[in-house]
Amino acid sequence: MNTAGTIDRPLTQDPKKQAPMKPFTSEPAGSATEDITTTGAYDSRQNRTREMQLIPEALARAHMHDRLHEAERERRAVRLATARRMQRRAERASLRARRALAMAVMQ
């Protein structure tokens, strides 16, 4: 099926190789409508190109965002492990102190 390209989906990406837009028969020749339409189509292609060029930057930004969150999770996990280790150490010290106090009271 051979269909002609549209403004949003041209057959070729190069604006110079695309067929020129034909004015409507109801419009007088040289009207401003043709220039605006052509300019709008060119700007549409330029915006799409600019968006395509910004995709790697957006991907890099998302990747860095994920890595920062992953690093923060890892730091939280390390802090939690350290806190649990310190809590166990404190509990052992408390038990030793209670035992020493009990021994002192018994003698």
All heavy atoms as an XYZ file, in Angstrom:
848
protein
N       0.856     -1.187      0.000
C       0.000      0.000      0.000
C       0.886      1.228      0.000
O       1.630      1.456      0.949
C      -0.882     -0.054      1.239
C      -1.832      1.077      1.370
S      -2.989      0.689      2.698
C      -2.932      2.197      3.566
N       0.840      2.004     -1.072
C       1.625      3.228     -1.165
C       0.762      4.411     -0.759
O      -0.176      4.772     -1.459
C       2.129      3.446     -2.598
C       3.427      2.725     -2.841
O       4.075      2.329     -1.883
N       3.791      2.565     -4.095
N       1.087      4.984      0.392
C       0.362      6.173      0.831
C       1.346      7.310      0.916
O       2.517      7.120      1.274
C      -0.300      5.956      2.207
O       0.724      5.616      3.140
C      -1.322      4.851      2.160
N       0.881      8.476      0.607
C       1.735      9.658      0.687
C       1.987      9.999      2.145
O       1.174      9.706      3.015
C       1.058     10.826     -0.025
N       3.134     10.609      2.398
C       3.464     10.992      3.767
C       2.605     12.151      4.242
O       2.026     12.896      3.452
N       2.498     12.287      5.540
C       1.763     13.407      6.128
C       2.764     14.354      6.776
O       3.969     14.093      6.804
C       0.776     12.902      7.192
O       1.517     12.282      8.239
C      -0.207     11.907      6.608
N       2.269     15.432      7.325
C       3.158     16.402      7.976
C       3.853     15.762      9.164
O       5.057     15.904      9.349
C       2.362     17.652      8.421
C       1.938     18.448      7.182
C       3.204     18.525      9.334
C       1.065     19.619      7.494
N       3.103     15.011      9.969
C       3.694     14.395     11.160
C       4.514     13.152     10.838
O       5.417     12.795     11.589
C       2.605     14.045     12.176
C       2.006     15.295     12.788
O       2.748     16.296     12.884
O       0.831     15.282     13.152
N       4.194     12.469      9.740
C       4.940     11.264      9.334
C       5.334     11.387      7.861
O       4.726     10.756      6.996
C       4.087     10.013      9.548
C       3.770      9.737     10.996
C       2.937      8.472     11.096
N       2.484      8.252     12.440
C       3.177      7.601     13.369
N       4.349      7.133     13.080
N       2.696      7.436     14.571
N       6.353     12.193      7.572
C       6.744     12.361      6.168
C       7.429     11.107      5.642
O       7.943     10.291      6.400
C       7.718     13.542      6.217
C       8.233     13.549      7.605
C       7.126     13.014      8.471
N       7.405     10.957      4.308
C       8.072      9.815      3.691
C       9.572      9.882      3.919
O      10.240      8.877      4.095
C       7.772      9.784      2.191
C       6.347      9.385      1.815
C       6.135      9.517      0.325
C       6.065      7.969      2.281
N      10.137     11.077      3.900
C      11.559     11.279      4.157
C      11.722     12.308      5.270
O      10.862     13.159      5.452
C      12.300     11.743      2.890
O      13.655     11.981      3.228
C      11.696     13.002      2.308
N      12.809     12.217      5.996
C      13.014     13.146      7.113
C      13.638     14.468      6.660
O      13.613     15.438      7.392
C      13.911     12.497      8.182
C      13.295     11.290      8.852
C      12.023     11.636      9.605
O      11.926     12.682     10.232
N      11.048     10.753      9.547
N      14.209     14.510      5.467
C      14.841     15.719      4.973
C      13.782     16.645      4.375
O      13.140     16.295      3.385
C      15.889     15.354      3.919
C      16.718     16.562      3.499
O      16.569     17.625      4.135
O      17.507     16.434      2.547
N      13.576     17.841      4.942
C      12.535     18.743      4.422
C      12.767     19.154      2.978
O      11.818     19.407      2.240
C      12.608     19.952      5.347
C      13.376     19.520      6.534
C      14.243     18.386      6.116
N      14.037     19.207      2.546
C      14.315     19.654      1.178
C      13.904     18.607      0.151
O      13.651     18.932     -0.998
C      15.797     19.985      1.031
C      16.202     21.188      1.858
C      17.686     21.445      1.765
C      18.054     22.604      2.689
N      19.499     22.781      2.765
N      13.842     17.334      0.542
C      13.497     16.266     -0.389
C      11.993     15.995     -0.430
O      11.525     15.201     -1.234
C      14.221     14.979      0.002
C      15.710     15.053     -0.213
C      16.365     13.749      0.142
C      17.870     13.836     -0.034
N      18.524     12.610      0.414
N      11.236     16.632      0.448
C       9.800     16.395      0.472
C       9.122     17.216     -0.616
O       9.601     18.276     -1.016
C       9.228     16.760      1.839
C       9.706     15.824      2.923
C       9.203     16.236      4.284
O       8.417     17.156      4.386
N       9.669     15.555      5.304
N       8.006     16.710     -1.071
C       7.256     17.415     -2.102
C       6.711     18.713     -1.524
O       6.286     18.761     -0.367
C       6.119     16.533     -2.606
N       6.728     19.790     -2.304
C       6.183     21.054     -1.787
C       4.684     20.933     -1.574
O       3.996     20.187     -2.268
C       6.517     22.063     -2.883
C       6.681     21.251     -4.114
C       7.198     19.914     -3.666
N       4.189     21.672     -0.596
C       2.764     21.626     -0.292
C       2.002     22.392     -1.362
O       2.403     23.483     -1.773
C       2.505     22.220      1.092
C       3.160     21.415      2.191
S       2.805     22.063      3.814
C       1.103     21.628      3.949
N       0.901     21.820     -1.813
C       0.113     22.449     -2.867
C      -0.969     23.308     -2.223
O      -1.661     22.870     -1.311
C      -0.524     21.386     -3.759
C       0.508     20.544     -4.468
C      -0.131     19.435     -5.234
C       0.970     18.565     -5.828
N       0.474     17.290     -6.270
N      -1.143     24.538     -2.696
C      -2.184     25.389     -2.112
C      -3.569     24.902     -2.531
O      -3.725     24.240     -3.557
C      -1.883     26.776     -2.689
C      -1.147     26.498     -3.962
C      -0.379     25.215     -3.734
N      -4.529     25.210     -1.685
C      -5.903     24.854     -2.013
C      -6.363     25.688     -3.195
O      -5.928     26.822     -3.393
C      -6.834     25.114     -0.817
C      -6.536     24.212      0.342
C      -5.966     24.708      1.497
C      -6.811     22.855      0.283
C      -5.696     23.885      2.558
C      -6.536     22.028      1.346
C      -5.976     22.539      2.486
N      -7.277     25.155     -3.982
C      -7.762     25.890     -5.154
C      -8.636     27.060     -4.744
O      -8.780     28.022     -5.482
C      -8.558     24.945     -6.075
O      -9.599     24.339     -5.312
C      -7.658     23.874     -6.659
N      -9.206     26.991     -3.514
C     -10.086     28.087     -3.085
C      -9.295     29.296     -2.593
O      -9.848     30.374     -2.436
C     -11.012     27.603     -1.965
O     -10.234     27.187     -0.854
N      -7.991     29.123     -2.359
C      -7.186     30.240     -1.866
C      -6.523     30.959     -3.031
O      -6.138     30.338     -4.020
C      -6.089     29.726     -0.931
C      -6.611     29.129      0.337
C      -5.477     28.633      1.224
O      -4.310     28.868      0.883
O      -5.775     28.008      2.231
N      -6.351     32.265     -2.903
C      -5.624     32.993     -3.950
C      -4.138     32.621     -3.904
O      -3.615     32.248     -2.864
C      -5.845     34.464     -3.602
C      -6.201     34.470     -2.161
C      -6.867     33.143     -1.877
N      -3.479     32.710     -5.040
C      -2.051     32.355     -5.104
C      -1.248     33.342     -4.260
O      -1.515     34.552     -4.257
C      -1.577     32.399     -6.552
N      -0.257     32.820     -3.537
C       0.611     33.683     -2.731
C      -0.008     34.115     -1.420
O       0.407     35.116     -0.840
N      -1.036     33.414     -0.938
C      -1.649     33.809      0.332
C      -0.721     33.439      1.491
O       0.165     32.593      1.364
C      -3.003     33.117      0.507
O      -2.805     31.742      0.672
N      -0.934     34.036      2.641
C      -0.076     33.811      3.813
C      -0.306     32.442      4.427
O       0.540     31.946      5.144
C      -0.335     34.902      4.851
N      -1.426     31.817      4.145
C      -1.748     30.518      4.745
C      -0.722     29.460      4.358
O      -0.294     28.672      5.180
C      -3.147     30.064      4.306
O      -4.061     31.126      4.538
C      -3.570     28.828      5.061
N      -0.290     29.478      3.104
C       0.672     28.472      2.639
C       1.988     28.595      3.404
O       2.558     27.605      3.843
C       0.903     28.641      1.147
C       1.855     27.595      0.581
C       2.102     27.814     -0.887
O       1.422     28.639     -1.491
O       3.002     27.134     -1.413
N       2.477     29.815      3.598
C       3.744     30.016      4.311
C       3.646     29.540      5.752
O       4.566     28.910      6.258
C       4.149     31.488      4.275
C       4.484     31.936      2.857
O       4.862     31.068      2.046
O       4.374     33.138      2.590
N       2.546     29.838      6.416
C       2.375     29.434      7.811
C       2.329     27.919      7.913
O       2.969     27.322      8.765
C       1.105     30.066      8.416
C       1.301     31.574      8.545
C       0.788     29.459      9.773
C       0.064     32.322      8.930
N       1.610     27.263      6.995
C       1.499     25.806      7.025
C       2.864     25.164      6.808
O       3.263     24.256      7.519
C       0.511     25.323      5.952
O      -0.717     26.011      6.131
C       0.288     23.833      6.052
N       3.616     25.665      5.827
C       4.947     25.118      5.552
C       5.860     25.323      6.752
O       6.572     24.417      7.171
C       5.558     25.788      4.308
O       4.653     25.631      3.229
C       6.888     25.174      3.957
N       5.829     26.518      7.327
C       6.660     26.808      8.492
C       6.261     25.922      9.660
O       7.117     25.400     10.361
C       6.515     28.293      8.908
O       6.838     29.094      7.783
C       7.441     28.623     10.045
N       4.958     25.705      9.842
C       4.496     24.841     10.926
C       4.990     23.420     10.758
O       5.422     22.774     11.708
N       4.985     22.919      9.521
C       5.466     21.563      9.273
C       6.961     21.475      9.542
O       7.448     20.518     10.148
C       5.170     21.152      7.836
N       7.719     22.479      9.128
C       9.162     22.477      9.350
C       9.470     22.545     10.842
O      10.316     21.812     11.344
C       9.799     23.654      8.611
C      11.297     23.668      8.718
C      12.069     22.749      8.014
C      11.950     24.580      9.535
C      13.439     22.738      8.106
C      13.323     24.578      9.646
C      14.065     23.659      8.922
O      15.430     23.651      9.033
N       8.743     23.427     11.577
C       8.945     23.525     13.029
C       8.579     22.220     13.715
O       9.243     21.815     14.660
C       8.113     24.664     13.608
C       8.697     26.023     13.239
O       9.873     26.053     12.822
O       7.980     27.033     13.378
N       7.530     21.545     13.208
C       7.142     20.264     13.792
C       8.276     19.264     13.655
O       8.617     18.553     14.596
C       5.892     19.731     13.110
O       5.625     18.417     13.539
N       8.890     19.225     12.482
C      10.023     18.312     12.285
C      11.195     18.721     13.155
O      11.891     17.879     13.712
C      10.425     18.283     10.815
C       9.466     17.466      9.981
C      10.008     17.284      8.589
N       9.947     18.484      7.786
C       8.871     18.884      7.134
N       7.769     18.188      7.190
N       8.900     19.984      6.419
N      11.442     20.020     13.290
C      12.563     20.475     14.113
C      12.335     20.132     15.580
O      13.243     19.706     16.270
C      12.756     21.992     13.966
C      13.306     22.394     12.629
C      14.652     21.750     12.357
O      15.538     21.776     13.200
N      14.791     21.134     11.203
N      11.104     20.308     16.070
C      10.810     19.959     17.456
C      10.996     18.475     17.692
O      11.521     18.063     18.710
C       9.378     20.360     17.823
C       9.261     21.848     18.019
O      10.254     22.524     18.256
N       8.052     22.355     17.889
N      10.563     17.676     16.749
C      10.718     16.231     16.902
C      12.201     15.887     16.953
O      12.642     15.097     17.757
C      10.021     15.503     15.763
C      10.066     14.005     15.949
C       9.161     13.269     14.994
N       9.447     13.536     13.604
C       8.613     14.112     12.768
N       7.418     14.475     13.166
N       8.938     14.313     11.511
N      12.997     16.515     16.104
C      14.434     16.270     16.095
C      15.037     16.693     17.423
O      15.858     15.986     17.994
C      15.084     17.044     14.940
O      14.474     16.636     13.731
C      16.568     16.773     14.872
N      14.636     17.835     17.949
C      15.162     18.326     19.226
C      14.780     17.374     20.351
O      15.604     17.049     21.197
C      14.601     19.728     19.495
C      15.371     20.477     20.563
C      14.901     21.915     20.670
N      15.004     22.622     19.400
C      14.010     23.270     18.825
N      12.835     23.326     19.378
N      14.196     23.895     17.684
N      13.546     16.890     20.324
C      13.122     15.923     21.350
C      13.929     14.646     21.236
O      14.334     14.073     22.245
C      11.639     15.611     21.194
C      10.732     16.746     21.628
C       9.284     16.478     21.276
O       8.981     15.357     20.818
O       8.467     17.392     21.445
N      14.198     14.201     20.003
C      14.999     12.990     19.819
C      16.410     13.193     20.348
O      17.003     12.288     20.921
C      15.064     12.622     18.331
C      13.743     12.228     17.745
S      13.243     10.596     18.220
C      14.242      9.639     17.132
N      16.946     14.389     20.182
C      18.296     14.660     20.667
C      18.341     14.719     22.187
O      19.378     14.455     22.789
C      18.824     15.968     20.085
C      19.145     15.860     18.604
C      19.478     17.193     17.995
O      19.295     18.243     18.606
N      19.969     17.180     16.765
N      17.234     15.057     22.827
C      17.202     15.165     24.287
C      16.915     13.829     24.968
O      17.024     13.726     26.184
C      16.158     16.199     24.710
C      16.486     17.639     24.331
C      15.351     18.560     24.744
C      17.792     18.086     24.943
N      16.556     12.793     24.220
C      16.245     11.494     24.820
C      17.433     10.922     25.587
O      17.268     10.490     26.728
C      15.719     10.513     23.750
C      14.288     10.899     23.376
C      15.759      9.082     24.243
C      13.721     10.089     22.235
N      18.667     10.922     25.034
C      19.786     10.388     25.822
C      20.007     11.148     27.118
O      20.335     10.555     28.149
C      20.990     10.540     24.886
C      20.414     10.600     23.523
C      19.077     11.253     23.672
N      19.806     12.468     27.074
C      19.964     13.259     28.302
C      18.913     12.857     29.336
O      19.221     12.703     30.526
C      19.827     14.744     27.956
C      20.079     15.657     29.137
C      19.969     17.114     28.748
O      20.267     17.452     27.589
O      19.574     17.913     29.620
N      17.681     12.651     28.896
C      16.627     12.238     29.821
C      16.913     10.847     30.375
O      16.703     10.585     31.564
C      15.266     12.249     29.104
N      17.418      9.960     29.529
C      17.774      8.618     29.997
C      18.903      8.680     31.016
O      18.867      7.991     32.042
C      18.191      7.737     28.820
C      17.064      7.229     27.936
C      17.631      6.531     26.706
C      16.167      6.292     28.705
N      19.900      9.514     30.759
C      21.013      9.656     31.702
C      20.519     10.224     33.028
O      20.941      9.782     34.106
C      22.093     10.568     31.106
N      19.600     11.192     32.948
C      19.054     11.780     34.174
C      18.279     10.738     34.976
O      18.429     10.638     36.205
C      18.142     12.958     33.816
C      17.749     13.800     35.004
C      16.917     15.008     34.596
N      17.675     15.912     33.757
C      17.340     16.252     32.521
N      16.261     15.748     31.953
N      18.072     17.093     31.818
N      17.489      9.916     34.304
C      16.731      8.862     34.991
C      17.675      7.827     35.591
O      17.458      7.346     36.711
C      15.771      8.187     34.008
N      18.748      7.506     34.849
C      19.723      6.529     35.352
C      20.406      7.055     36.614
O      20.560      6.324     37.602
C      20.757      6.257     34.261
C      21.774      5.237     34.624
N      21.456      3.921     34.838
C      23.108      5.341     34.828
C      22.560      3.257     35.154
N      23.577      4.101     35.165
N      20.802      8.324     36.595
C      21.447      8.917     37.781
C      20.466      8.977     38.948
O      20.846      8.746     40.101
C      21.978     10.321     37.460
C      23.214     10.308     36.608
S      24.563      9.333     37.328
C      24.879     10.215     38.830
N      19.209      9.268     38.672
C      18.186      9.298     39.721
C      18.072      7.922     40.375
O      18.047      7.811     41.609
C      16.852      9.719     39.099
C      15.749      9.887     40.078
N      14.819      8.902     40.318
C      15.412     10.919     40.892
C      13.971      9.319     41.234
N      14.310     10.532     41.600
N      18.030      6.876     39.543
C      17.957      5.505     40.073
C      19.190      5.152     40.889
O      19.101      4.537     41.948
C      17.789      4.495     38.938
C      16.420      4.588     38.284
O      15.516      5.206     38.889
O      16.265      4.041     37.177
N      20.363      5.547     40.388
C      21.600      5.232     41.115
C      21.662      5.964     42.444
O      22.146      5.407     43.443
C      22.814      5.587     40.259
C      22.968      4.624     39.082
C      24.240      4.823     38.345
N      25.364      4.513     39.226
C      26.631      4.624     38.855
N      26.919      5.009     37.639
N      27.600      4.337     39.684
N      21.193      7.209     42.478
C      21.184      7.953     43.744
C      20.256      7.289     44.756
O      20.593      7.172     45.936
C      20.750      9.404     43.505
C      21.806     10.307     42.879
C      21.201     11.650     42.500
C      22.964     10.507     43.843
N      19.085      6.853     44.291
C      18.161      6.165     45.197
C      18.751      4.840     45.685
O      18.601      4.483     46.858
C      16.809      5.930     44.516
C      15.928      7.136     44.558
N      15.290      7.554     45.689
C      15.597      8.041     43.598
C      14.603      8.654     45.438
N      14.775      8.968     44.172
N      19.421      4.129     44.789
C      20.049      2.866     45.174
C      21.147      3.101     46.211
O      21.257      2.362     47.201
C      20.636      2.199     43.930
C      21.259      0.848     44.187
C      21.854      0.248     42.929
O      21.452      0.671     41.818
O      22.706     -0.628     43.062
N      21.947      4.146     46.018
C      23.012      4.467     46.982
C      22.421      4.858     48.332
O      22.943      4.464     49.386
C      23.879      5.601     46.435
N      21.320      5.606     48.301
C      20.672      5.997     49.567
C      20.130      4.768     50.294
O      20.262      4.643     51.514
C      19.544      6.995     49.283
C      18.827      7.477     50.523
C      19.734      8.203     51.496
O      20.687      8.874     51.060
O      19.499      8.092     52.724
N      19.521      3.832     49.555
C      19.037      2.589     50.176
C      20.189      1.807     50.791
O      20.073      1.257     51.892
C      18.328      1.713     49.131
C      16.870      2.035     48.948
C      16.151      0.922     48.200
N      16.791      0.573     46.952
C      16.532      1.131     45.778
N      15.618      2.063     45.698
N      17.165      0.745     44.687
N      21.305      1.760     50.074
C      22.467      1.030     50.580
C      23.001      1.685     51.855
O      23.348      0.991     52.818
C      23.556      0.999     49.508
C      24.608     -0.040     49.751
C      25.532     -0.192     48.557
O      25.024     -0.255     47.423
O      26.739     -0.233     48.789
N      23.059      3.017     51.879
C      23.518      3.722     53.093
C      22.585      3.451     54.266
O      23.028      3.246     55.397
C      23.607      5.229     52.824
C      24.868      5.641     52.094
C      25.052      7.139     52.125
N      24.025      7.854     51.395
C      24.114      8.185     50.108
N      25.172      7.864     49.403
N      23.141      8.838     49.522
N      21.266      3.444     53.990
C      20.312      3.140     55.065
C      20.512      1.728     55.600
O      20.447      1.494     56.806
C      18.879      3.295     54.552
C      18.309      4.671     54.863
C      16.831      4.717     54.566
N      16.662      5.508     53.365
C      15.853      5.235     52.364
N      15.093      4.180     52.398
N      15.781      6.013     51.319
N      20.763      0.781     54.704
C      20.976     -0.606     55.120
C      22.235     -0.719     55.978
O      22.248     -1.426     56.994
C      21.092     -1.508     53.893
N      23.297     -0.016     55.595
C      24.538     -0.045     56.382
C      24.300      0.574     57.756
O      24.762      0.040     58.783
C      25.667      0.696     55.625
C      26.869      0.942     56.519
C      26.072     -0.098     54.396
N      23.581      1.691     57.796
C      23.290      2.332     59.100
C      22.456      1.415     59.977
O      22.686      1.332     61.196
C      22.559      3.662     58.886
C      23.486      4.798     58.518
C      22.824      6.147     58.690
N      21.602      6.285     57.923
C      21.502      6.915     56.763
N      22.543      7.467     56.216
N      20.342      6.995     56.143
N      21.479      0.715     59.384
C      20.639     -0.198     60.157
C      21.465     -1.354     60.710
O      21.340     -1.712     61.891
C      19.505     -0.741     59.278
C      18.526     -1.702     59.950
C      17.791     -1.002     61.081
C      17.554     -2.252     58.935
N      22.340     -1.919     59.886
C      23.194     -3.012     60.355
C      24.110     -2.535     61.479
O      24.296     -3.246     62.486
C      24.019     -3.562     59.187
N      24.660     -1.347     61.340
C      25.529     -0.797     62.390
C      24.746     -0.582     63.678
O      25.233     -0.904     64.778
C      26.147      0.537     61.918
O      26.839      0.310     60.692
C      27.109      1.094     62.945
N      23.527     -0.048     63.555
C      22.702      0.194     64.744
C      22.367     -1.120     65.450
O      22.417     -1.191     66.695
C      21.417      0.926     64.356
N      22.050     -2.155     64.684
C      21.736     -3.447     65.310
C      22.967     -4.034     66.003
O      22.868     -4.597     67.095
C      21.210     -4.427     64.266
C      19.790     -4.102     63.858
C      19.245     -5.107     62.869
N      17.853     -4.797     62.574
C      17.214     -5.224     61.516
N      17.831     -5.999     60.638
N      15.961     -4.903     61.321
N      24.125     -3.901     65.358
C      25.358     -4.401     65.971
C      25.657     -3.666     67.278
O      26.006     -4.279     68.295
C      26.516     -4.235     64.975
C      27.769     -4.948     65.382
C      28.786     -5.040     64.252
N      29.087     -3.766     63.616
C      28.778     -3.452     62.358
N      28.152     -4.317     61.586
N      29.090     -2.276     61.874
N      25.493     -2.357     67.264
C      25.723     -1.556     68.485
C      24.709     -1.925     69.571
O      25.042     -1.951     70.762
C      25.632     -0.059     68.166
C      26.676      0.422     67.190
S      28.321      0.312     67.857
C      28.381      1.781     68.810
N      23.454     -2.193     69.169
C      22.435     -2.570     70.150
C      22.804     -3.898     70.810
O      22.693     -4.042     72.031
C      21.066     -2.686     69.472
C      19.950     -3.001     70.444
C      18.599     -3.073     69.739
O      18.530     -3.006     68.519
N      17.545     -3.203     70.514
N      23.247     -4.870     70.007
C      23.668     -6.156     70.600
C      24.847     -5.972     71.542
O      24.897     -6.556     72.630
C      24.033     -7.156     69.487
C      22.823     -7.714     68.759
C      23.208     -8.910     67.905
N      24.215     -8.602     66.887
C      23.942     -8.219     65.636
N      22.683     -8.095     65.257
N      24.910     -7.986     64.791
N      25.784     -5.128     71.152
C      26.941     -4.868     72.005
C      26.506     -4.228     73.325
O      26.993     -4.584     74.403
C      27.926     -3.947     71.271
C      29.239     -3.754     71.989
C      30.169     -2.850     71.214
N      30.550     -3.446     69.937
C      31.226     -2.803     68.984
N      31.562     -1.541     69.165
N      31.543     -3.403     67.872
N      25.558     -3.287     73.239
C      25.056     -2.629     74.452
C      24.310     -3.614     75.345
O      24.425     -3.563     76.573
C      24.143     -1.465     74.065
N      23.542     -4.515     74.732
C      22.827     -5.522     75.534
C      23.812     -6.450     76.252
O      23.616     -6.786     77.424
C      21.887     -6.336     74.639
C      20.652     -5.568     74.201
C      19.826     -6.319     73.166
O      20.243     -7.421     72.733
O      18.766     -5.795     72.783
N      24.875     -6.848     75.552
C      25.883     -7.700     76.207
C      26.563     -6.962     77.360
O      26.788     -7.523     78.432
C      26.926     -8.164     75.185
C      26.432     -9.282     74.290
C      27.575     -9.956     73.543
N      28.369     -9.032     72.751
C      28.172     -8.766     71.462
N      27.188     -9.369     70.814
N      28.942     -7.917     70.826
N      26.876     -5.693     77.150
C      27.498     -4.905     78.223
C      26.545     -4.762     79.400
O      26.957     -4.831     80.574
C      27.899     -3.533     77.696
N      25.258     -4.590     79.112
C      24.268     -4.475     80.181
C      24.188     -5.776     80.977
O      24.118     -5.763     82.223
C      22.894     -4.136     79.580
O      21.892     -4.190     80.565
N      24.182     -6.913     80.282
C      24.153     -8.211     80.978
C      25.395     -8.398     81.849
O      25.308     -8.883     82.986
C      24.036     -9.352     79.972
C      22.649     -9.554     79.355
C      22.696    -10.622     78.262
C      21.647     -9.934     80.433
N      26.577     -8.006     81.319
C      27.803     -8.119     82.115
C      27.720     -7.257     83.364
O      28.118     -7.670     84.458
C      29.021     -7.700     81.277
C      29.549     -8.795     80.390
C      30.942     -8.486     79.868
N      31.061     -7.199     79.210
C      30.859     -6.985     77.898
N      30.545     -8.004     77.110
N      30.983     -5.792     77.403
N      27.179     -6.057     83.211
C      27.070     -5.163     84.362
C      26.102     -5.724     85.403
O      26.361     -5.656     86.613
C      26.612     -3.777     83.905
N      24.971     -6.286     84.937
C      24.012     -6.869     85.888
C      24.631     -8.065     86.615
O      24.434     -8.246     87.819
C      22.743     -7.303     85.145
C      21.904     -6.103     84.701
C      20.718     -6.535     83.908
N      19.748     -7.178     84.789
C      18.566     -7.606     84.395
N      18.208     -7.467     83.136
N      17.733     -8.171     85.240
N      25.380     -8.887     85.858
C      26.041    -10.025     86.485
C      27.068     -9.578     87.522
O      27.150    -10.126     88.628
C      26.726    -10.875     85.413
C      26.347    -12.338     85.532
C      26.980    -13.205     84.453
N      26.295    -13.035     83.171
C      26.914    -12.768     82.018
N      28.221    -12.681     81.970
N      26.226    -12.631     80.922
N      27.837     -8.566     87.175
C      28.852     -8.055     88.106
C      28.182     -7.482     89.347
O      28.657     -7.679     90.487
C      29.703     -6.993     87.424
N      27.070     -6.778     89.178
C      26.346     -6.215     90.323
C      25.792     -7.325     91.202
O      25.873     -7.260     92.433
C      25.212     -5.307     89.833
C      24.355     -4.617     90.908
C      25.237     -3.679     91.734
C      23.207     -3.875     90.300
N      25.240     -8.367     90.577
C      24.696     -9.494     91.338
C      25.805    -10.202     92.115
O      25.620    -10.580     93.272
C      24.004    -10.468     90.406
N      26.980    -10.337     91.493
C      28.107    -10.978     92.178
C      28.566    -10.120     93.370
O      28.876    -10.643     94.439
C      29.278    -11.180     91.206
C      28.981    -12.171     90.110
S      28.792    -13.824     90.691
C      30.462    -14.352     90.662
N      28.557     -8.809     93.182
C      28.996     -7.908     94.256
C      28.012     -7.952     95.422
O      28.401     -7.899     96.589
C      29.159     -6.494     93.738
N      26.723     -8.051     95.126
C      25.710     -8.075     96.188
C      25.783     -9.401     96.934
O      25.583     -9.460     98.154
C      24.294     -7.862     95.572
C      23.202     -8.146     96.598
C      24.176     -6.436     95.055
N      26.077    -10.497     96.217
C      26.121    -11.816     96.847
C      27.305    -11.944     97.827
O      27.222    -12.705     98.786
C      26.241    -12.905     95.779
C      25.049    -12.971     94.847
S      23.794    -14.025     95.449
C      24.085    -15.530     94.634
N      28.397    -11.236     97.592
C      29.541    -11.412     98.479
C      29.464    -10.537     99.654
O      29.206     -9.900    100.334
C      30.848    -11.109     97.712
C      31.121    -12.180     96.687
C      32.358    -11.865     95.871
O      32.971    -10.829     96.042
N      32.717    -12.785     95.007
